[in-house]
């Protein structure tokens, strides 16, 4: 198996694992895998331009279709994760500001 094809398979694996990290809300591991995937992308570019044996076009295209599908799912999961984190932050800010109201303060009027 050409090195390029193995690297693409590793890229697909990392993409899938990144999605799992978002489901588990493990953002630190998500970022680590993202960095690994970026390094792997550089390795793929070197392997493709290195003049060595390359993967067949069909095999490469098949993997790219899978990677694109996984990337779309990853983007959906990331948006959901991001929205959930933003909601939690907004709720936290709301409760933090409630403690700053003077006794008997009203929430329905501005000053």
C-alpha positions as CSV (number, residue, x, y, z in Angstrom):
1,X,0.0,0.0,0.0
2,X,1.5,3.4,-0.9
3,X,2.3,5.6,2.0
4,X,0.0,8.3,0.6
5,X,-3.0,6.0,0.9
6,X,-2.1,5.0,4.5
7,X,-1.8,8.6,5.4
8,X,-5.2,9.4,4.0
9,X,-6.6,6.5,6.1
10,X,-5.0,7.9,9.2
11,X,-6.5,11.3,8.3
12,X,-10.0,9.7,8.1
13,X,-9.4,7.9,11.4
14,X,-8.4,11.2,13.1
15,X,-11.4,13.0,11.7
16,X,-13.7,10.3,13.1
17,X,-12.0,10.4,16.5
18,X,-12.4,14.2,16.6
19,X,-16.2,13.8,16.2
20,X,-16.2,11.3,19.1
21,X,-14.3,13.9,21.2
22,X,-17.0,16.5,20.6
23,X,-19.7,14.0,21.5
24,X,-17.9,13.4,24.8
25,X,-17.3,17.1,25.2
26,X,-13.5,16.6,25.4
27,X,-12.4,19.7,23.7
28,X,-8.7,19.4,24.9
29,X,-8.4,16.1,23.1
30,X,-10.3,17.5,20.1
31,X,-7.7,20.2,19.8
32,X,-4.8,17.7,20.1
33,X,-6.3,15.6,17.3
34,X,-6.8,18.7,15.2
35,X,-3.1,19.5,15.5
36,X,-2.2,15.9,14.6
37,X,-4.5,16.0,11.6
38,X,-2.9,19.3,10.4
39,X,0.6,17.7,10.7
40,X,-0.7,14.6,8.8
41,X,-2.0,16.9,6.1
42,X,1.5,18.2,5.6
43,X,2.9,14.7,5.4
44,X,0.2,13.8,2.8
45,X,1.3,16.8,0.6
46,X,4.9,15.7,0.8
47,X,4.0,12.1,0.0
48,X,1.9,13.1,-3.0
49,X,4.6,15.3,-4.4
50,X,7.5,13.1,-3.5
51,X,7.6,11.1,-6.7
52,X,7.2,7.7,-4.9
53,X,4.4,5.2,-5.5
54,X,1.0,6.8,-5.2
55,X,-2.4,5.5,-4.5
56,X,-4.6,4.7,-7.4
57,X,-7.0,7.5,-8.3
58,X,-10.0,5.3,-7.5
59,X,-8.7,4.4,-4.0
60,X,-7.8,8.0,-3.3
61,X,-11.2,9.3,-4.5
62,X,-13.0,6.7,-2.4
63,X,-11.2,7.8,0.8
64,X,-11.8,11.5,-0.1
65,X,-15.5,10.9,-0.4
66,X,-15.5,9.3,3.1
67,X,-13.4,12.1,4.5
68,X,-15.7,14.8,3.1
69,X,-18.7,13.1,4.6
70,X,-16.9,12.8,8.0
71,X,-15.9,16.5,7.8
72,X,-19.5,17.5,7.2
73,X,-20.6,15.5,10.2
74,X,-17.7,17.0,12.2
75,X,-18.8,20.5,11.3
76,X,-22.4,19.8,12.4
77,X,-21.1,18.4,15.7
78,X,-18.8,21.3,16.2
79,X,-21.6,23.8,15.6
80,X,-23.8,22.0,18.1
81,X,-20.9,21.8,20.6
82,X,-20.2,25.5,20.2
83,X,-23.8,26.5,20.6
84,X,-24.1,24.4,23.7
85,X,-21.0,26.0,25.2
86,X,-22.3,29.5,24.3
87,X,-25.6,28.7,26.0
88,X,-23.8,27.5,29.1
89,X,-21.8,30.7,29.2
90,X,-24.8,32.9,28.7
91,X,-26.6,31.1,31.6
92,X,-23.6,31.4,33.8
93,X,-23.3,35.1,33.1
94,X,-27.0,35.6,33.8
95,X,-26.7,33.9,37.2
96,X,-23.5,35.7,38.0
97,X,-25.2,39.1,37.4
98,X,-28.2,38.2,39.5
99,X,-26.0,38.2,42.6
100,X,-25.1,41.9,41.9
101,X,-28.6,43.2,42.2
102,X,-29.4,45.2,45.3
103,X,-32.0,43.8,47.6
104,X,-35.4,44.5,46.2
105,X,-33.9,45.3,42.8
106,X,-36.1,44.9,39.8
107,X,-35.2,42.9,36.7
108,X,-37.8,44.4,34.4
109,X,-36.7,48.0,34.3
110,X,-33.5,49.7,33.1
111,X,-31.8,52.6,34.9
